[in-house]
Amino acid sequence: AIISARSRTFNINQNELLKLLDVIAFKGDSQTKADILVSHEYKGLSTSSDPWGIKSFLGSCPTLLNAGSTTNFVYEITNFNGDMNTINNISTRSKIKDRIKAIYNSSARLKFSHCENEIFHENLRKTDSLMPEYLSDILIKYYSGLGSNLTDLVDNDVIRIRVTDFLKAVLLGMFSSK
């Protein structure tokens, strides 16, 4: 297989590799965190269908939790006296950041209301009862251009630890939708 530094994909003789590794299926479904199930034996201990996740940096950085319809946060706009159509018509490449900037420039504020998906909201609360509020604040700070790393966006050590616990829960199998 040849991996090109300028390409996100590479050619591989898939059938030959799958046969060599005794692989039955090449890709897991969207309902499992495991990318591959491995059966192995080591020092007398054996496992059968041990789930492993594979993350790669080919192309772009891997993600733990993909944004989608189940991970939406809903905010209330307070003290807004502008024209909402003007805000909604912002369609720049960074339209979310630009819309938030325009809202804040109008002296209005965004106040977290709820997570659109109730299951996601409850999963967040299982890691910490205030996790929805923590993440909603982090999202606003991120989209306001205040940083891109957790250390930039959270100045409270306890909250940083709790968010890290949430990320560990996602890594170990928590889904946003179930």
C-alpha positions, 0 to 999 in steps of 0.5 A, a space after each residue: 500500500 502506498 500512502 500519499 502525504 497529500 491524500 486522505 486515502 490510499 490504495 490497498 488490495 483489500 481482499 488480500 489483506 482481509 484474507 491474510 488477517 482472517 477478517 470477516 467485516 472491514 468496517 463497523 456500523 455506526 452503533 459501535 465504537 469498535 472499528 475492529 474485533 480482535 481475538 488474541 492469546 497472550 501468555 495463556 490469556 485469550 480473548 474473543 472478539 475484543 473491541 478495539 478502536 482505531 484512530 488515525 491522523 491521515 488527512 485530519 485529526 480524529 474525533 471522539 464525538 461527531 457533531 450532528 442532530 443529536 448533539 445540538 445545543 439550543 440557546 436563547 437570545 436575550 436583550 436582542 433589539 436587532 433584525 434576526 433576518 440580518 443575523 440569519 442571512 450571514 452565510 460566510 465561511 465562518 457563519 456560526 462565529 460571525 452570527 455569534 459576533 453579530 449577536 454580541 455586537 448588538 448587546 444581546 447575549 446567548 443563554 443556554 436553554 437545553 440540548 435538542 436531544 434529551 438522551 444526549 442531555 441526560 448522558 451529559 448529566 450522567 458525567 456531571 449534573 452541570 455538564 450541559 452548561 459546561 459544554 454550552 459555555 465552552 461552545 460559546 467561547 470557542 465560537 467567539 474566538 476565545 481559543 481552540 484548546 480546552 485549557 484556553 476555554 476553561 479556566 476552572 480546574 474542576 470543570 476541566 477535569 469533569 470535561 475530561 471525564 466526559 471525553 473519557 466516557 465518550 472514548 469508552 463507549 458513550 453515544 450521544 443518541 443512546 
